[in-house]
Amino acid sequence: MSTGEEGPSLISEDEIKNEITRVMKALYERGLVSALGGNVSARVPGASEFWITPSGVFKGAVNVDDLVKVDLDGNVVEGVLRPSTETPFHAAIYKVRPDVNAVIHAHNPVTLGLALAGVNLKPISVEAIMTLRKVEVVPFAFPGTDQLAKLVADAALKGARAIILMNHGVVGMGANLLEAEAVVETLEEVATAQFVAMVLGKEPPVIPEKDVELYMKLYFQG
Ligand SMILES: [Zn+2]
């Protein structure tokens, strides 16, 4: 594998803040978050504080001055607005996953719809294997609560890159914002393709187990 795919190792706080606002706007334009739904956070790799989108601000036009910096206990360190109500689960993920430097929460409608119907996402595409890798589902817990943060942290500890929050939405994680963004978008792509096959009355064929194992061996081991 070539190096450098994880992006620059030195990223400034300003770059992180700009990237958060870009991702938030992109998610809104793709219909993966609504006017007041969804939240995005990121940190300088390994930092014990992170930047997060504010609560109660239109998600299609969040700008860098709206962002709030919080510590891993959710205390505000910098910024004038209130941090996202989902700050507890963002913090919980950073606490248990040192490899994660970006967390995105969105309301992917098709992904959520399949989960509500009890349908698991399957390895129907290369991206479903390479980008999603491991998807966990957690039962409903009220938004913003410590209970939800605990459920999310437990799922993150299992090595998940994507978590489906039942009756609510999704969480994507990555080493940087681009990775987390790809996870959230791929969830919806895979869910939509699977949904189309099912609507047409077909059980979608999946990539054979031996090929899934080969991909994992080639890209994720050694
Ligand atoms: Zn939400």
py3Dmol code that shows the C-alpha trace and the ligand (Angstrom):
import py3Dmol

protein = """\
ATOM      1  CA  MET A   1       0.000   0.000   0.000  1.00  0.00           C
ATOM      2  CA  SER A   2       1.213   3.478  -0.735  1.00  0.00           C
ATOM      3  CA  THR A   3       1.499   5.938   2.093  1.00  0.00           C
ATOM      4  CA  GLY A   4      -0.158   9.305   2.307  1.00  0.00           C
ATOM      5  CA  GLU A   5      -3.725   8.112   1.835  1.00  0.00           C
ATOM      6  CA  GLU A   6      -4.708   9.202   5.319  1.00  0.00           C
ATOM      7  CA  GLY A   7      -4.063  12.852   4.428  1.00  0.00           C
ATOM      8  CA  PRO A   8      -1.456  15.128   5.939  1.00  0.00           C
ATOM      9  CA  SER A   9      -0.434  14.143   9.446  1.00  0.00           C
ATOM     10  CA  LEU A  10      -0.221  17.777  10.512  1.00  0.00           C
ATOM     11  CA  ILE A  11      -3.561  19.496  10.198  1.00  0.00           C
ATOM     12  CA  SER A  12      -4.264  22.887  11.737  1.00  0.00           C
ATOM     13  CA  GLU A  13      -7.309  23.816  13.802  1.00  0.00           C
ATOM     14  CA  ASP A  14      -8.330  26.283  11.081  1.00  0.00           C
ATOM     15  CA  GLU A  15      -8.269  23.541   8.448  1.00  0.00           C
ATOM     16  CA  ILE A  16     -10.364  21.306  10.698  1.00  0.00           C
ATOM     17  CA  LYS A  17     -12.910  24.075  11.265  1.00  0.00           C
ATOM     18  CA  ASN A  18     -13.183  24.827   7.541  1.00  0.00           C
ATOM     19  CA  GLU A  19     -13.594  21.137   6.791  1.00  0.00           C
ATOM     20  CA  ILE A  20     -16.376  20.764   9.418  1.00  0.00           C
ATOM     21  CA  THR A  21     -18.393  23.561   7.781  1.00  0.00           C
ATOM     22  CA  ARG A  22     -17.828  22.069   4.295  1.00  0.00           C
ATOM     23  CA  VAL A  23     -18.999  18.620   5.424  1.00  0.00           C
ATOM     24  CA  MET A  24     -22.060  19.984   7.251  1.00  0.00           C
ATOM     25  CA  LYS A  25     -23.165  21.879   4.129  1.00  0.00           C
ATOM     26  CA  ALA A  26     -22.534  18.852   1.871  1.00  0.00           C
ATOM     27  CA  LEU A  27     -24.628  16.594   4.134  1.00  0.00           C
ATOM     28  CA  TYR A  28     -27.467  19.128   4.099  1.00  0.00           C
ATOM     29  CA  GLU A  29     -27.363  19.405   0.302  1.00  0.00           C
ATOM     30  CA  ARG A  30     -27.429  15.608  -0.042  1.00  0.00           C
ATOM     31  CA  GLY A  31     -30.510  15.378   2.183  1.00  0.00           C
ATOM     32  CA  LEU A  32     -28.689  13.385   4.848  1.00  0.00           C
ATOM     33  CA  VAL A  33     -29.411  16.002   7.522  1.00  0.00           C
ATOM     34  CA  SER A  34     -32.315  18.421   7.932  1.00  0.00           C
ATOM     35  CA  ALA A  35     -32.325  22.135   8.841  1.00  0.00           C
ATOM     36  CA  LEU A  36     -31.676  21.486  12.531  1.00  0.00           C
ATOM     37  CA  GLY A  37     -30.609  17.823  12.451  1.00  0.00           C
ATOM     38  CA  GLY A  38     -27.189  16.236  12.344  1.00  0.00           C
ATOM     39  CA  ASN A  39     -23.845  17.294  13.755  1.00  0.00           C
ATOM     40  CA  VAL A  40     -20.169  17.078  12.831  1.00  0.00           C
ATOM     41  CA  SER A  41     -17.027  17.113  14.968  1.00  0.00           C
ATOM     42  CA  ALA A  42     -13.291  16.667  14.484  1.00  0.00           C
ATOM     43  CA  ARG A  43     -10.053  17.007  16.411  1.00  0.00           C
ATOM     44  CA  VAL A  44      -6.366  17.422  15.759  1.00  0.00           C
ATOM     45  CA  PRO A  45      -5.208  13.766  15.798  1.00  0.00           C
ATOM     46  CA  GLY A  46      -4.867  12.593  19.386  1.00  0.00           C
ATOM     47  CA  ALA A  47      -6.066  15.878  20.958  1.00  0.00           C
ATOM     48  CA  SER A  48      -8.206  15.789  24.112  1.00  0.00           C
ATOM     49  CA  GLU A  49     -10.418  18.612  22.818  1.00  0.00           C
ATOM     50  CA  PHE A  50     -12.498  18.738  19.647  1.00  0.00           C
ATOM     51  CA  TRP A  51     -14.505  21.170  17.504  1.00  0.00           C
ATOM     52  CA  ILE A  52     -18.219  20.533  17.007  1.00  0.00           C
ATOM     53  CA  THR A  53     -21.161  22.165  15.245  1.00  0.00           C
ATOM     54  CA  PRO A  54     -23.518  24.237  17.426  1.00  0.00           C
ATOM     55  CA  SER A  55     -27.041  23.455  18.540  1.00  0.00           C
ATOM     56  CA  GLY A  56     -30.002  25.312  17.050  1.00  0.00           C
ATOM     57  CA  VAL A  57     -28.283  26.757  13.974  1.00  0.00           C
ATOM     58  CA  PHE A  58     -29.405  26.116  10.365  1.00  0.00           C
ATOM     59  CA  LYS A  59     -27.239  23.201   9.185  1.00  0.00           C
ATOM     60  CA  GLY A  60     -27.048  24.335   5.574  1.00  0.00           C
ATOM     61  CA  ALA A  61     -25.027  27.427   6.469  1.00  0.00           C
ATOM     62  CA  VAL A  62     -22.902  26.752   9.563  1.00  0.00           C
ATOM     63  CA  ASN A  63     -19.764  28.900   9.476  1.00  0.00           C
ATOM     64  CA  VAL A  64     -16.456  28.599  11.323  1.00  0.00           C
ATOM     65  CA  ASP A  65     -17.348  31.250  13.909  1.00  0.00           C
ATOM     66  CA  ASP A  66     -20.371  29.153  14.946  1.00  0.00           C
ATOM     67  CA  LEU A  67     -18.224  26.156  15.914  1.00  0.00           C
ATOM     68  CA  VAL A  68     -17.605  25.295  19.535  1.00  0.00           C
ATOM     69  CA  LYS A  69     -14.541  23.667  21.074  1.00  0.00           C
ATOM     70  CA  VAL A  70     -15.198  21.220  23.905  1.00  0.00           C
ATOM     71  CA  ASP A  71     -13.147  18.828  26.011  1.00  0.00           C
ATOM     72  CA  LEU A  72     -13.774  15.088  26.321  1.00  0.00           C
ATOM     73  CA  ASP A  73     -16.187  15.707  29.212  1.00  0.00           C
ATOM     74  CA  GLY A  74     -18.232  18.053  27.016  1.00  0.00           C
ATOM     75  CA  ASN A  75     -17.158  21.280  28.728  1.00  0.00           C
ATOM     76  CA  VAL A  76     -16.984  24.299  26.410  1.00  0.00           C
ATOM     77  CA  VAL A  77     -13.402  25.524  25.964  1.00  0.00           C
ATOM     78  CA  GLU A  78     -13.951  28.048  23.163  1.00  0.00           C
ATOM     79  CA  GLY A  79     -16.867  29.532  21.213  1.00  0.00           C
ATOM     80  CA  VAL A  80     -20.010  31.498  21.997  1.00  0.00           C
ATOM     81  CA  LEU A  81     -22.823  29.179  20.894  1.00  0.00           C
ATOM     82  CA  ARG A  82     -24.077  26.047  22.655  1.00  0.00           C
ATOM     83  CA  PRO A  83     -22.393  22.866  21.384  1.00  0.00           C
ATOM     84  CA  SER A  84     -24.544  20.220  19.670  1.00  0.00           C
ATOM     85  CA  THR A  85     -26.938  18.376  21.972  1.00  0.00           C
ATOM     86  CA  GLU A  86     -25.212  15.172  20.773  1.00  0.00           C
ATOM     87  CA  THR A  87     -21.829  16.288  22.149  1.00  0.00           C
ATOM     88  CA  PRO A  88     -21.914  13.465  24.787  1.00  0.00           C
ATOM     89  CA  PHE A  89     -21.678  10.663  22.214  1.00  0.00           C
ATOM     90  CA  HIS A  90     -19.045  12.452  20.127  1.00  0.00           C
ATOM     91  CA  ALA A  91     -16.918  12.801  23.286  1.00  0.00           C
ATOM     92  CA  ALA A  92     -17.604   9.180  24.245  1.00  0.00           C
ATOM     93  CA  ILE A  93     -16.286   7.974  20.870  1.00  0.00           C
ATOM     94  CA  TYR A  94     -13.084  10.055  21.088  1.00  0.00           C
ATOM     95  CA  LYS A  95     -12.493   8.695  24.600  1.00  0.00           C
ATOM     96  CA  VAL A  96     -12.556   5.044  23.518  1.00  0.00           C
ATOM     97  CA  ARG A  97     -11.194   5.298  19.959  1.00  0.00           C
ATOM     98  CA  PRO A  98      -7.785   7.003  19.702  1.00  0.00           C
ATOM     99  CA  ASP A  99      -7.778   6.166  15.957  1.00  0.00           C
ATOM    100  CA  VAL A 100     -10.912   8.280  15.382  1.00  0.00           C
ATOM    101  CA  ASN A 101     -10.452  12.016  14.774  1.00  0.00           C
ATOM    102  CA  ALA A 102     -13.781  12.813  13.101  1.00  0.00           C
ATOM    103  CA  VAL A 103     -17.382  11.906  13.934  1.00  0.00           C
ATOM    104  CA  ILE A 104     -20.445  12.649  11.811  1.00  0.00           C
ATOM    105  CA  HIS A 105     -24.052  12.169  12.875  1.00  0.00           C
ATOM    106  CA  ALA A 106     -26.650  12.267  10.076  1.00  0.00           C
ATOM    107  CA  HIS A 107     -30.249  11.173   9.515  1.00  0.00           C
ATOM    108  CA  ASN A 108     -29.782   8.987   6.374  1.00  0.00           C
ATOM    109  CA  PRO A 109     -33.422   8.214   5.487  1.00  0.00           C
ATOM    110  CA  VAL A 110     -32.916   5.037   3.460  1.00  0.00           C
ATOM    111  CA  THR A 111     -30.334   3.580   5.852  1.00  0.00           C
ATOM    112  CA  LEU A 112     -32.702   4.222   8.737  1.00  0.00           C
ATOM    113  CA  GLY A 113     -35.696   2.863   6.816  1.00  0.00           C
ATOM    114  CA  LEU A 114     -33.964  -0.462   6.152  1.00  0.00           C
ATOM    115  CA  ALA A 115     -32.899  -0.697   9.805  1.00  0.00           C
ATOM    116  CA  LEU A 116     -36.490  -0.027  10.933  1.00  0.00           C
ATOM    117  CA  ALA A 117     -37.618  -2.846   8.620  1.00  0.00           C
ATOM    118  CA  GLY A 118     -35.078  -5.147  10.269  1.00  0.00           C
ATOM    119  CA  VAL A 119     -32.905  -5.449   7.146  1.00  0.00           C
ATOM    120  CA  ASN A 120     -29.137  -5.622   7.669  1.00  0.00           C
ATOM    121  CA  LEU A 121     -26.770  -3.975   5.207  1.00  0.00           C
ATOM    122  CA  LYS A 122     -24.977  -6.595   3.132  1.00  0.00           C
ATOM    123  CA  PRO A 123     -21.668  -6.706   1.207  1.00  0.00           C
ATOM    124  CA  ILE A 124     -23.364  -5.817  -2.077  1.00  0.00           C
ATOM    125  CA  SER A 125     -20.574  -3.547  -3.358  1.00  0.00           C
ATOM    126  CA  VAL A 126     -16.845  -3.063  -2.970  1.00  0.00           C
ATOM    127  CA  GLU A 127     -17.518   0.135  -0.986  1.00  0.00           C
ATOM    128  CA  ALA A 128     -19.791  -1.761   1.394  1.00  0.00           C
ATOM    129  CA  ILE A 129     -16.730  -3.827   2.310  1.00  0.00           C
ATOM    130  CA  MET A 130     -13.891  -1.327   1.977  1.00  0.00           C
ATOM    131  CA  THR A 131     -15.500   1.810   3.387  1.00  0.00           C
ATOM    132  CA  LEU A 132     -18.044   0.522   5.887  1.00  0.00           C
ATOM    133  CA  ARG A 133     -16.077  -2.517   7.113  1.00  0.00           C
ATOM    134  CA  LYS A 134     -18.056  -2.908  10.355  1.00  0.00           C
ATOM    135  CA  VAL A 135     -21.581  -1.597  11.029  1.00  0.00           C
ATOM    136  CA  GLU A 136     -23.158  -1.832  14.488  1.00  0.00           C
ATOM    137  CA  VAL A 137     -26.803  -1.159  15.358  1.00  0.00           C
ATOM    138  CA  VAL A 138     -27.796   0.285  18.741  1.00  0.00           C
ATOM    139  CA  PRO A 139     -31.340   0.366  20.170  1.00  0.00           C
ATOM    140  CA  PHE A 140     -33.220   3.637  20.642  1.00  0.00           C
ATOM    141  CA  ALA A 141     -32.117   5.933  23.423  1.00  0.00           C
ATOM    142  CA  PHE A 142     -33.206   9.540  23.820  1.00  0.00           C
ATOM    143  CA  PRO A 143     -30.976  12.027  21.918  1.00  0.00           C
ATOM    144  CA  GLY A 144     -28.323  13.820  23.959  1.00  0.00           C
ATOM    145  CA  THR A 145     -28.452  11.421  26.916  1.00  0.00           C
ATOM    146  CA  ASP A 146     -25.638   9.625  28.725  1.00  0.00           C
ATOM    147  CA  GLN A 147     -27.510   6.400  27.943  1.00  0.00           C
ATOM    148  CA  LEU A 148     -27.140   7.037  24.206  1.00  0.00           C
ATOM    149  CA  ALA A 149     -23.467   8.005  24.697  1.00  0.00           C
ATOM    150  CA  LYS A 150     -22.854   4.705  26.514  1.00  0.00           C
ATOM    151  CA  LEU A 151     -24.543   2.633  23.782  1.00  0.00           C
ATOM    152  CA  VAL A 152     -22.552   4.456  21.089  1.00  0.00           C
ATOM    153  CA  ALA A 153     -19.252   4.058  22.980  1.00  0.00           C
ATOM    154  CA  ASP A 154     -19.880   0.321  23.420  1.00  0.00           C
ATOM    155  CA  ALA A 155     -20.566  -0.048  19.675  1.00  0.00           C
ATOM    156  CA  ALA A 156     -17.455   2.019  18.848  1.00  0.00           C
ATOM    157  CA  LEU A 157     -15.381  -0.244  21.113  1.00  0.00           C
ATOM    158  CA  LYS A 158     -16.336  -3.186  18.913  1.00  0.00           C
ATOM    159  CA  GLY A 159     -14.357  -1.505  16.133  1.00  0.00           C
ATOM    160  CA  ALA A 160     -17.347  -0.114  14.224  1.00  0.00           C
ATOM    161  CA  ARG A 161     -16.829   2.522  11.548  1.00  0.00           C
ATOM    162  CA  ALA A 162     -20.562   3.064  11.229  1.00  0.00           C
ATOM    163  CA  ILE A 163     -23.312   2.883  13.831  1.00  0.00           C
ATOM    164  CA  ILE A 164     -27.027   2.896  13.126  1.00  0.00           C
ATOM    165  CA  LEU A 165     -29.026   4.569  15.901  1.00  0.00           C
ATOM    166  CA  MET A 166     -32.415   2.858  15.841  1.00  0.00           C
ATOM    167  CA  ASN A 167     -35.383   5.254  15.351  1.00  0.00           C
ATOM    168  CA  HIS A 168     -32.943   8.114  14.874  1.00  0.00           C
ATOM    169  CA  GLY A 169     -30.052   8.085  12.368  1.00  0.00           C
ATOM    170  CA  VAL A 170     -26.440   7.107  11.795  1.00  0.00           C
ATOM    171  CA  VAL A 171     -22.910   7.819  13.039  1.00  0.00           C
ATOM    172  CA  GLY A 172     -19.837   7.623  10.807  1.00  0.00           C
ATOM    173  CA  MET A 173     -16.283   7.672  12.163  1.00  0.00           C
ATOM    174  CA  GLY A 174     -12.906   8.113  10.548  1.00  0.00           C
ATOM    175  CA  ALA A 175      -9.267   9.034  10.987  1.00  0.00           C
ATOM    176  CA  ASN A 176     -10.267  12.352   9.397  1.00  0.00           C
ATOM    177  CA  LEU A 177     -13.425  14.092   8.179  1.00  0.00           C
ATOM    178  CA  LEU A 178     -13.151  12.779   4.630  1.00  0.00           C
ATOM    179  CA  GLU A 179     -13.180   9.198   5.891  1.00  0.00           C
ATOM    180  CA  ALA A 180     -16.143   9.817   8.209  1.00  0.00           C
ATOM    181  CA  GLU A 181     -17.996  11.590   5.382  1.00  0.00           C
ATOM    182  CA  ALA A 182     -17.345   8.631   3.047  1.00  0.00           C
ATOM    183  CA  VAL A 183     -18.755   6.257   5.685  1.00  0.00           C
ATOM    184  CA  VAL A 184     -22.006   8.233   6.055  1.00  0.00           C
ATOM    185  CA  GLU A 185     -22.454   8.592   2.267  1.00  0.00           C
ATOM    186  CA  THR A 186     -21.613   4.936   1.620  1.00  0.00           C
ATOM    187  CA  LEU A 187     -24.181   3.805   4.181  1.00  0.00           C
ATOM    188  CA  GLU A 188     -26.872   5.590   2.182  1.00  0.00           C
ATOM    189  CA  GLU A 189     -25.528   4.348  -1.181  1.00  0.00           C
ATOM    190  CA  VAL A 190     -25.455   0.720  -0.046  1.00  0.00           C
ATOM    191  CA  ALA A 191     -28.866   0.999   1.646  1.00  0.00           C
ATOM    192  CA  THR A 192     -30.398   2.587  -1.468  1.00  0.00           C
ATOM    193  CA  ALA A 193     -28.988  -0.043  -3.862  1.00  0.00           C
ATOM    194  CA  GLN A 194     -30.189  -2.824  -1.574  1.00  0.00           C
ATOM    195  CA  PHE A 195     -33.596  -1.156  -1.268  1.00  0.00           C
ATOM    196  CA  VAL A 196     -33.987  -0.896  -5.061  1.00  0.00           C
ATOM    197  CA  ALA A 197     -33.256  -4.613  -5.475  1.00  0.00           C
ATOM    198  CA  MET A 198     -35.750  -5.455  -2.732  1.00  0.00           C
ATOM    199  CA  VAL A 199     -38.474  -3.194  -4.175  1.00  0.00           C
ATOM    200  CA  LEU A 200     -38.087  -5.115  -7.429  1.00  0.00           C
ATOM    201  CA  GLY A 201     -38.705  -8.302  -5.494  1.00  0.00           C
ATOM    202  CA  LYS A 202     -35.119  -9.591  -5.613  1.00  0.00           C
ATOM    203  CA  GLU A 203     -32.804 -10.724  -2.888  1.00  0.00           C
ATOM    204  CA  PRO A 204     -29.631  -8.798  -3.800  1.00  0.00           C
ATOM    205  CA  PRO A 205     -26.645 -11.029  -4.558  1.00  0.00           C
ATOM    206  CA  VAL A 206     -23.645 -10.313  -2.332  1.00  0.00           C
ATOM    207  CA  ILE A 207     -19.917 -10.365  -3.016  1.00  0.00           C
ATOM    208  CA  PRO A 208     -18.770 -13.952  -2.307  1.00  0.00           C
ATOM    209  CA  GLU A 209     -17.325 -14.603   1.146  1.00  0.00           C
ATOM    210  CA  LYS A 210     -13.942 -15.661  -0.265  1.00  0.00           C
ATOM    211  CA  ASP A 211     -13.609 -12.343  -2.121  1.00  0.00           C
ATOM    212  CA  VAL A 212     -14.590 -10.389   1.010  1.00  0.00           C
ATOM    213  CA  GLU A 213     -11.866 -12.268   2.905  1.00  0.00           C
ATOM    214  CA  LEU A 214      -9.372 -11.552   0.122  1.00  0.00           C
ATOM    215  CA  TYR A 215     -10.121  -7.816   0.252  1.00  0.00           C
ATOM    216  CA  MET A 216      -9.712  -7.800   4.027  1.00  0.00           C
ATOM    217  CA  LYS A 217      -6.418  -9.679   3.746  1.00  0.00           C
ATOM    218  CA  LEU A 218      -5.053  -7.417   1.022  1.00  0.00           C
ATOM    219  CA  TYR A 219      -5.997  -4.104   2.566  1.00  0.00           C
ATOM    220  CA  PHE A 220      -6.463  -4.432   6.297  1.00  0.00           C
ATOM    221  CA  GLN A 221      -4.012  -7.053   7.551  1.00  0.00           C
ATOM    222  CA  GLY A 222      -0.302  -6.401   7.580  1.00  0.00           C
TER     223      GLY A 222
END
"""
ligand_1 = """\
1
ZN
Zn -29.972 13.242 15.275
"""
view = py3Dmol.view(width=600, height=400)
view.addModel(protein, "pdb")
view.setStyle({"model": 0}, {"cartoon": {"style": "trace"}})
view.addModel(ligand_1, "xyz")
view.setStyle({"model": 1}, {"stick": {}})
view.zoomTo()
view.show()
